[in-house]
């Protein structure tokens, strides 16, 4: 793996030099966009809006519009916004992970200790594991400040970027049922169904079946075999009799 950022974790008076790596990789198939007529590759170009001429990436700058004029920003301007955070993952506090709602989670990264940082890295990792807490931090990646947590994962420390509160949309715009709408008997029956379907979570049992099936279709088409059309299940209108549907769901699970 190739590191995408280098810096240091600040933990009290301890500085732990680290390298940052992406912890995930897409399982999607790599598709190319083609012209329907001759299957030639579609290429995207960065062009000047006024001249129509292509502009090389090296000649592209970032700008922010104020009063119909652009203020051009350079790398030094981004660093000047908070130079310390551009190279430091400063642990500001610790918290229990369960206190952070899942909607805030964004992107995970692996942290690898740099030269001479093995012992300090292990100390932080093992302390987090023993306490059951996560480190809350802010840092700058690609000229953008991010909120994140540090947590142990196997033998590594994972930095998981999380969203700021102002990035989460409010639910007040949604048409949602009130909690009092659910009857006590229906709720009890739903809890029984949930209990019946509860099992220990094992991530290894879940596979990306869609991508595998799509790849199989691609291989068949490459050999001139047309895939058979799939019959979709008909979804009928939801019944208003929730109690009878819950009972039927429980009975179906027992008989399976």
MODA-V641788 format. One record per residue. N is the residue number from 0. RES is the residue in one small letter. PSI is psi in degrees with one decimal (999 if undefined). Layout:
# MODA-V641788
n res psi
N RES PSI
N RES PSI
This chain:
# MODA-V641788
n res psi
0 x 150.9
1 x 129.7
2 x 145.6
3 x -1.8
4 x 142.1
5 x 145.8
6 x -143.9
7 x 144.8
8 x 129.8
9 x 115.8
10 x 93.3
11 x -123.7
12 x 4.6
13 x 131.3
14 x 126.6
15 x 101.1
16 x 131.8
17 x 164.2
18 x 144.5
19 x 131.8
20 x 147.1
21 x 135.7
22 x -6.1
23 x 157.4
24 x 141.4
25 x 143.1
26 x 2.6
27 x 153.2
28 x 143.9
29 x 101.7
30 x 145.4
31 x 145.5
32 x 127.0
33 x 155.3
34 x 128.6
35 x -29.5
36 x -50.9
37 x 8.1
38 x 26.1
39 x 147.2
40 x 139.7
41 x 125.7
42 x 139.3
43 x 135.1
44 x 146.7
45 x 114.1
46 x 151.2
47 x 125.4
48 x -32.7
49 x -47.2
50 x -22.2
51 x 2.1
52 x 149.6
53 x 141.6
54 x 129.0
55 x 153.4
56 x -34.5
57 x -22.8
58 x 11.5
59 x 131.0
60 x 164.6
61 x 140.8
62 x 151.9
63 x 129.8
64 x 125.6
65 x 121.6
66 x 48.9
67 x 13.3
68 x 146.1
69 x 133.1
70 x 118.3
71 x 132.2
72 x 140.7
73 x 169.1
74 x -37.3
75 x -28.5
76 x -40.5
77 x -40.4
78 x -35.6
79 x -24.9
80 x -36.3
81 x 81.9
82 x -34.8
83 x -40.7
84 x -12.9
85 x -15.1
86 x 4.8
87 x 132.8
88 x 94.3
89 x 114.9
90 x 113.3
91 x -30.1
92 x 176.1
93 x 150.5
94 x 161.5
95 x 134.8
96 x -33.4
97 x -15.1
98 x -9.9
99 x 115.9
100 x 145.0
101 x -24.6
102 x -20.7
103 x -19.4
104 x 139.9
105 x -82.2
106 x 129.8
107 x 146.4
108 x 147.9
109 x 141.7
110 x 131.0
111 x 131.4
112 x 138.0
113 x -175.8
114 x 132.3
115 x 7.8
116 x 9.4
117 x -48.0
118 x -44.5
119 x -38.1
120 x -47.9
121 x -38.3
122 x -47.7
123 x -45.6
124 x -48.8
125 x -31.3
126 x -40.1
127 x -43.3
128 x -41.3
129 x -34.8
130 x -20.5
131 x 18.3
132 x 168.5
133 x 151.5
134 x 132.2
135 x 127.8
136 x 163.8
137 x 141.5
138 x 169.6
139 x 123.5
140 x 126.3
141 x 49.4
142 x 25.0
143 x 127.4
144 x 134.8
145 x 145.8
146 x 143.4
147 x 165.4
148 x 152.3
149 x 129.6
150 x 152.0
151 x 142.1
152 x 111.1
153 x -121.7
154 x 6.5
155 x 163.8
156 x 127.9
157 x 132.4
158 x 116.9
159 x 112.4
160 x 135.8
161 x 155.9
162 x 151.6
163 x 156.7
164 x -37.4
165 x -9.6
166 x -9.8
167 x 125.2
168 x 147.8
169 x 145.0
170 x -2.9
171 x -20.2
172 x -7.5
173 x 146.2
174 x 103.7
175 x 147.6
176 x 148.5
177 x 153.2
178 x -31.5
179 x -8.4
180 x -24.2
181 x 128.1
182 x 149.4
183 x -42.9
184 x -40.8
185 x -39.1
186 x -41.6
187 x -42.1
188 x -39.5
189 x -38.5
190 x -36.3
191 x -40.3
192 x -41.7
193 x -43.1
194 x -38.9
195 x -32.9
196 x 3.4
197 x 133.6
198 x 162.2
199 x 130.2
200 x 126.8
201 x 103.8
202 x -27.0
203 x -16.4
204 x -8.7
205 x 120.8
206 x 156.7
207 x 81.9
208 x -31.9
209 x -46.6
210 x -39.7
211 x -42.1
212 x -38.5
213 x -39.8
214 x -37.5
215 x -40.7
216 x -41.4
217 x -43.6
218 x -39.3
219 x -41.5
220 x -33.6
221 x -26.1
222 x 6.1
223 x 14.6
224 x 122.4
225 x 134.6
226 x 146.5
227 x 136.4
228 x 138.3
229 x 133.2
230 x 123.7
231 x 143.9
232 x 136.0
233 x 125.2
234 x 114.8
235 x 164.2
236 x 137.1
237 x 130.6
238 x 146.6
239 x -12.7
240 x 81.5
241 x -35.7
242 x -45.5
243 x -35.1
244 x -36.2
245 x -43.1
246 x -43.3
247 x -36.9
248 x -40.8
249 x -42.9
250 x -38.7
251 x -38.6
252 x -39.4
253 x -37.5
254 x -15.3
255 x 999
